Amino acid sequence: MTLQSVPDLQHRTVLLDEAVDALAITGARADGVYVDGTFGRGGHSRKILERLGARGRLIAFDKDPLAIATAQTIADTRFAIVHDSFATLDQALAARGVAQVDGVLMDLGISSPQVDDAARGFSFRFDGPLDMRMDTTRGVSAAEWLATADEQTIAKVIRDYGEERFALQIAKTIVARRAVEPISTTRQLAALVAQAVKTREKGKDPATRSFQAIRIFINQELEELEIGLEKAFRQMAQHGRLVVISFHSLEDRIVKQFMASKAHVPQPDRRLPIRAVDLPQPLATLHPRIKPSDAEVAANPRARSAVMRSLERISVEAAA
C-alpha cells in the first residue's frame, strides 16, 4: 500500500498541544522513550518528535493500514511504527529492547479520514460496504457478523455498546431483513435502524448509536482499552505520564476508573496499630481533566465530545 492510496489525509488532531504538554517531554525526559498508542494521521506523533532529544525514541501503534502507510513517510530514526493494537504494547516494546517508557498517549476512537471514507463503512452519511474494521487486513467485517450473529447477541451489542434503548427492536428488524437479502451496505443498515427506532433524539440520526455499538464490538475497542491501559502503566517508569483522550462515555468511564484505581488505594482501619510509613501508598497522581476550548470546537466540531485525562506514576516498586 502506498501513500497515494490514502483517500484523505485531512485530519485535525484534537487537543494536540494539551496532550503532548501533558507528557512533560522536557529536560532529561526529552531523551526518554514514548509511545503513541494511536498514530492515526500522525498529529500527536509529529509534535512529540519535535520535542524529543537526540537520544529520545517514539514507538507508535495503529491497526489501520492507511495510518501505517502515512507513518512510513516519517523519515526519523527516533521513530518506529507497529502495525497492531496498543493492547500488544508489552510484546512490541520487548521486541525492541525497551523495558520502561516515560510516557504513553492514547487518542481513542476513529479519525476523520476513516469516517469520511465511504469504503470503510464507519458512517451512514455515505453508502458503502458495511466493513467497520480498523484493520482491514484481518478479522470479521460488520456485514459478516450481522449475517451470522443471533438476535440476542445483536441486541446485547447494540444495547451495551451503543446505550440504545431500542436494541431489541433493531436486532429483530435486522434478523428479519437478512432472511430476505444480505445486509451489506451502510445505507441498508441505517434504513433498518431508522425503521425500528420509534423515538428519535433531537439533532441525532437514529442510526448513530447502533453504528457506534457495532464498530466498538467489531474492533473490540473497550476490551483492548482495558488491556492497553494496564500494560501501559506496568511499562511506565517513575514520573512517567499516561495521557488518554476519549470521545464517548463508555471509553471515558473505563479511563476514569482505571486512573482512579492507581491514584487511590484502600486504607486500613485507623484503629489498627499501623505506622504511617507502612500504609498503602497510591501509585500515581491524577491531573485535572481537560476538554477542548470553545475555539477548538468551533474550528473542529468533532472535538466537542473529547475528554482528556492524565496521570503521573509516582511509585514503581509497589506495582503488581
RODRENVO-372784 format. One line per 4 residues: number of its first residue (from 0); their letters; for each residue x, y, z of C-alpha. Coordinates in nm, 4 decimals. Layout:
NUM	a	X Y Z | ...
This chain:
0	mtlq	0.0000 0.0000 0.0000 | 0.1350 0.3386 -0.0961 | 0.0621 0.6810 0.0401 | -0.1156 0.7619 -0.2870
4	svpd	-0.3834 0.5072 -0.1945 | -0.4817 0.7076 0.1130 | -0.8127 0.8728 0.0165 | -0.7919 1.1696 0.2533
8	lqhr	-0.5185 1.2762 0.4897 | -0.7053 1.5785 0.6247 | -0.7406 1.5269 0.9963 | -0.7449 1.7802 1.2781
12	tvll	-0.5776 1.6337 1.5810 | -0.7853 1.7017 1.8909 | -0.6154 1.8560 2.1967 | -0.2824 1.8419 2.0161
16	deav	-0.0782 2.0790 2.2337 | -0.2581 1.9890 2.5561 | -0.1933 1.6152 2.5150 | 0.1734 1.6495 2.4267
20	dala	0.2247 1.9079 2.7039 | 0.0817 1.6540 2.9487 | 0.3591 1.4099 2.8584 | 0.6098 1.6627 3.0030
24	itga	0.8821 1.5997 2.7443 | 1.1335 1.8417 2.8947 | 1.4855 1.8322 3.0353 | 1.6289 1.4827 3.0740
28	radg	1.2876 1.3385 2.9873 | 1.3365 1.4567 2.6288 | 1.5748 1.1634 2.5798 | 1.3220 0.9127 2.7077
32	vyvd	1.1040 0.6551 2.5336 | 0.7459 0.7469 2.4459 | 0.4514 0.5603 2.2970 | 0.1774 0.6965 2.0715
36	gtfg	-0.0810 0.4218 2.1070 | -0.2964 0.5511 1.8202 | -0.0916 0.7051 1.5399 | -0.3931 0.7956 1.3222
40	rggh	-0.2569 1.0520 1.0788 | 0.0387 1.1392 1.2985 | -0.0530 1.4725 1.4542 | 0.0493 1.3784 1.8068
44	srki	0.3488 1.1749 1.6904 | 0.4944 1.4626 1.4897 | 0.4512 1.7006 1.7827 | 0.6219 1.4515 2.0165
48	lerl	0.9135 1.4159 1.7740 | 0.9551 1.7953 1.7725 | 1.0132 1.7845 2.1469 | 1.2271 1.4710 2.1705
52	garg	1.6001 1.4961 2.2241 | 1.8587 1.3320 2.0011 | 1.8508 1.0112 2.2072 | 1.4746 1.0040 2.2520
56	rlia	1.2539 0.7367 2.0962 | 0.8924 0.7249 1.9865 | 0.7140 0.3971 1.9182 | 0.3696 0.4361 1.7616
60	fdkd	0.0904 0.1836 1.7116 | -0.2044 0.1649 1.4753 | -0.4258 -0.1075 1.3322 | -0.5259 0.0864 1.0195
64	plai	-0.3158 0.0034 0.7093 | -0.3659 0.3585 0.5800 | -0.2291 0.5010 0.9041 | 0.0698 0.2703 0.8696
68	ataq	0.1238 0.3991 0.5150 | 0.1270 0.7549 0.6462 | 0.3642 0.6655 0.9313 | 0.6098 0.5097 0.6901
72	tiad	0.6657 0.8503 0.5299 | 0.8224 0.9816 0.8529 | 1.1972 0.9661 0.7957 | 1.3217 0.9921 1.1534
76	trfa	1.5486 0.7325 1.3089 | 1.3941 0.8014 1.6504 | 1.0548 0.6830 1.5232 | 0.9110 0.3344 1.4748
80	ivhd	0.5603 0.2237 1.3785 | 0.3909 -0.1017 1.4820 | 0.1004 -0.2368 1.2781 | -0.1027 -0.3618 1.5714
84	sfat	-0.3190 -0.2563 1.8642 | -0.1710 -0.0826 2.1685 | -0.3019 -0.3862 2.3573 | 0.0160 -0.5609 2.2319
88	ldqa	0.2340 -0.2850 2.3766 | 0.4367 -0.5070 2.6100 | 0.5356 -0.7570 2.3401 | 0.6205 -0.4834 2.0898
92	laar	0.8388 -0.2975 2.3393 | 1.0160 -0.6157 2.4483 | 1.0913 -0.6971 2.0849 | 1.2626 -0.3586 2.0575
96	gvaq	1.4595 -0.3961 2.3782 | 1.2524 -0.1430 2.5713 | 1.1927 -0.2219 2.9391 | 1.0291 0.1047 3.0503
100	vdgv	0.8692 0.4072 2.8899 | 0.8438 0.7696 3.0016 | 0.5050 0.8436 2.8538 | 0.2107 0.6893 2.6722
104	lmdl	-0.0519 0.8793 2.4740 | -0.3778 0.7226 2.3536 | -0.6169 0.9179 2.1304 | -0.9161 0.6835 2.1159
108	giss	-1.1943 0.6454 1.8631 | -1.1795 0.6838 1.4872 | -1.0136 0.9537 1.2791 | -1.1805 1.1876 1.0331
112	pqvd	-1.0288 1.0111 0.7280 | -1.1759 0.6822 0.8487 | -1.5202 0.8358 0.8993 | -1.5134 1.0230 0.5690
116	daar	-1.4015 0.7284 0.3544 | -1.7184 0.5537 0.2355 | -1.5232 0.2358 0.1614 | -1.4529 0.1855 0.5316
120	gfsf	-1.8192 0.1607 0.6277 | -1.7941 0.3593 0.9505 | -2.0532 0.6221 0.8615 | -2.4153 0.6135 0.7470
124	rfdg	-2.3627 0.9510 0.5756 | -2.2217 0.7688 0.2744 | -2.3322 0.4484 0.1060 | -2.0510 0.1973 0.1179
128	pldm	-1.9644 -0.1591 0.2128 | -2.0533 -0.2435 0.5717 | -1.6985 -0.3141 0.6892 | -1.6141 -0.1095 1.0040
132	rmdt	-1.2819 -0.2858 1.0679 | -0.9982 -0.0572 1.1724 | -0.7594 -0.3194 1.0407 | -0.8931 -0.4229 0.7016
136	trgv	-0.6303 -0.6979 0.6718 | -0.7781 -0.9197 0.9430 | -1.0909 -1.0015 1.1361 | -1.4611 -1.0179 1.0543
140	saae	-1.6440 -0.7272 0.8910 | -1.9671 -0.5842 1.0295 | -2.1606 -0.7322 0.7362 | -2.0190 -1.0780 0.8021
144	wlat	-2.1015 -1.0558 1.1713 | -2.4570 -0.9317 1.1144 | -2.5127 -1.2205 0.8707 | -2.4497 -1.4859 1.1362
148	adeq	-2.5000 -1.3428 1.4870 | -2.8211 -1.4407 1.6631 | -3.0864 -1.1893 1.7604 | -2.9964 -1.1848 2.1305
152	tiak	-2.6276 -1.1219 2.0600 | -2.7014 -0.8359 1.8192 | -2.9382 -0.6794 2.0718 | -2.6845 -0.7097 2.3536
156	vird	-2.4083 -0.5457 2.1482 | -2.6285 -0.2555 2.0412 | -2.7628 -0.2086 2.3940 | -2.4311 -0.2420 2.5803
160	ygee	-2.2000 -0.0576 2.3396 | -2.4498 0.1907 2.1973 | -2.6657 0.2502 2.5039 | -2.9587 0.2122 2.2640
164	rfal	-3.2970 0.1514 2.4305 | -3.4478 0.0128 2.1082 | -3.1739 -0.2508 2.0755 | -3.4089 -0.5494 2.0732
168	qiak	-3.6365 -0.3965 1.8090 | -3.3339 -0.3162 1.5929 | -3.1999 -0.6700 1.6275 | -3.5376 -0.8195 1.5317
172	tiva	-3.5540 -0.5956 1.2252 | -3.2010 -0.6915 1.1179 | -3.2651 -1.0649 1.1560 | -3.5948 -1.0410 0.9648
176	rrav	-3.4352 -0.8459 0.6791 | -3.1305 -1.0716 0.6407 | -3.3662 -1.3651 0.5792 | -3.4770 -1.1799 0.2669
180	epis	-3.1472 -1.0273 0.1494 | -2.7912 -0.9769 0.2780 | -2.7280 -0.6577 0.4755 | -2.4078 -0.5452 0.3080
184	ttrq	-2.4115 -0.1648 0.2885 | -2.4195 0.1215 0.5360 | -2.7359 0.2688 0.3872 | -2.9182 -0.0644 0.4244
188	laal	-2.8296 -0.0858 0.7925 | -2.9128 0.2792 0.8604 | -3.2546 0.2372 0.6974 | -3.3303 -0.0723 0.9049
192	vaqa	-3.2354 0.1054 1.2265 | -3.4496 0.4062 1.1351 | -3.7402 0.1670 1.0755 | -3.7000 0.0144 1.4225
196	vktr	-3.6287 0.3281 1.6284 | -3.9613 0.4822 1.7218 | -3.8396 0.7908 1.9099 | -3.5528 0.9949 1.7684
200	ekgk	-3.3159 1.2125 1.9692 | -3.3213 1.5737 1.8553 | -3.0339 1.6502 1.6206 | -2.9112 1.2894 1.6100
204	dpat	-2.9651 1.0314 1.3374 | -3.1395 0.7190 1.4725 | -2.8551 0.5041 1.3409 | -2.5834 0.6834 1.5414
208	rsfq	-2.5903 0.4612 1.8484 | -2.6131 0.1363 1.6528 | -2.3232 0.2237 1.4236 | -2.1108 0.3171 1.7261
212	airi	-2.2006 -0.0070 1.9022 | -2.1229 -0.2350 1.6092 | -1.7946 -0.0548 1.5383 | -1.6832 -0.0851 1.9004
216	finq	-1.7732 -0.4552 1.9056 | -1.6140 -0.5428 1.5714 | -1.2864 -0.3801 1.6778 | -1.3025 -0.4937 2.0417
220	elee	-1.2277 -0.1340 2.1378 | -1.3259 -0.1433 2.5037 | -1.1552 -0.4750 2.5731 | -0.8357 -0.3540 2.4072
224	leig	-0.8551 -0.0274 2.6007 | -0.8687 -0.2092 2.9351 | -0.5748 -0.4303 2.8380 | -0.3761 -0.1414 2.6905
228	leka	-0.4164 0.0823 2.9951 | -0.2897 -0.1847 3.2309 | 0.0047 -0.2767 3.0091 | 0.0994 0.0878 2.9559
232	frqm	0.1016 0.1546 3.3295 | 0.3108 -0.1548 3.4004 | 0.5721 -0.0410 3.1498 | 0.5862 0.3116 3.2886
236	aqhg	0.8971 0.4443 3.4621 | 0.8710 0.6548 3.7751 | 0.7348 1.0008 3.6856 | 0.6088 0.8592 3.3575
240	rlvv	0.2881 1.0084 3.2193 | -0.0209 0.8368 3.0834 | -0.2466 1.0601 2.8707 | -0.5768 0.9406 2.7232
244	isfh	-0.8268 1.1254 2.5048 | -1.1701 0.9616 2.4816 | -1.4770 1.0549 2.2811 | -1.7725 0.8785 2.4397
248	sled	-1.8906 0.7864 2.7861 | -1.8062 0.4159 2.7679 | -1.4399 0.4871 2.6939 | -1.4161 0.7718 2.9411
252	rivk	-1.5680 0.5631 3.2209 | -1.3033 0.2930 3.1734 | -1.0220 0.5505 3.1687 | -1.1570 0.7378 3.4701
256	qfma	-1.1979 0.4238 3.6794 | -0.8582 0.2872 3.5806 | -0.6740 0.6068 3.6681 | -0.8641 0.6411 3.9943
260	skah	-0.7612 0.2870 4.0895 | -0.3948 0.3848 4.0564 | -0.4293 0.7148 4.2408 | -0.6417 0.5916 4.5315
264	vpqp	-0.5773 0.2866 4.7486 | -0.7973 0.1344 5.0192 | -0.6874 0.2427 5.3643 | -0.6926 0.0012 5.6605
268	drrl	-0.8961 0.0583 5.9741 | -0.7479 0.3579 6.1550 | -0.7792 0.1728 6.4847 | -0.5198 -0.0826 6.3758
272	pira	-0.1628 -0.0284 6.5026 | -0.0051 0.0501 6.1640 | 0.2692 0.3092 6.1202 | 0.2085 0.5855 5.8678
276	vdlp	0.5083 0.4722 5.6620 | 0.3531 0.1255 5.6308 | 0.0180 0.2462 5.4998 | -0.0659 0.1598 5.1358
280	qpla	0.0504 0.4355 4.9029 | -0.1010 0.5424 4.5705 | 0.0893 0.4533 4.2561 | 0.0016 0.7716 4.0684
284	tlhp	-0.1252 1.1269 4.0944 | -0.4096 1.2496 3.8788 | -0.4042 1.5678 3.6739 | -0.7143 1.7818 3.6088
288	rikp	-0.9469 1.6683 3.3327 | -0.9215 1.8802 3.0170 | -1.1792 1.9414 2.7440 | -1.1356 2.1270 2.4133
292	sdae	-1.1749 2.5029 2.4204 | -1.4714 2.6732 2.2606 | -1.2386 2.7919 1.9851 | -1.1211 2.4370 1.9078
296	vaan	-1.4773 2.3040 1.8992 | -1.5801 2.5885 1.6687 | -1.2933 2.5040 1.4324 | -1.3437 2.1266 1.4626
300	prar	-1.6948 2.0219 1.5741 | -1.5811 1.6589 1.6086 | -1.3764 1.7687 1.9097 | -1.6830 1.8613 2.1141
304	savm	-1.7136 1.5271 2.2948 | -1.3417 1.4836 2.3685 | -1.2197 1.4416 2.7271 | -0.8523 1.4188 2.8195
308	rsle	-0.7387 1.2514 3.1414 | -0.3807 1.2043 3.2553 | -0.1735 1.0815 3.5450 | 0.1875 1.0692 3.6620
312	risv	0.3302 0.7488 3.8021 | 0.4885 0.8206 4.1407 | 0.5692 0.4701 4.2585 | 0.7093 0.1733 4.0673
316	eaaa	0.8088 -0.0618 4.3483 | 0.4520 -0.1312 4.4563 | 0.3344 -0.2261 4.1073 | 0.1777 -0.5633 4.0549
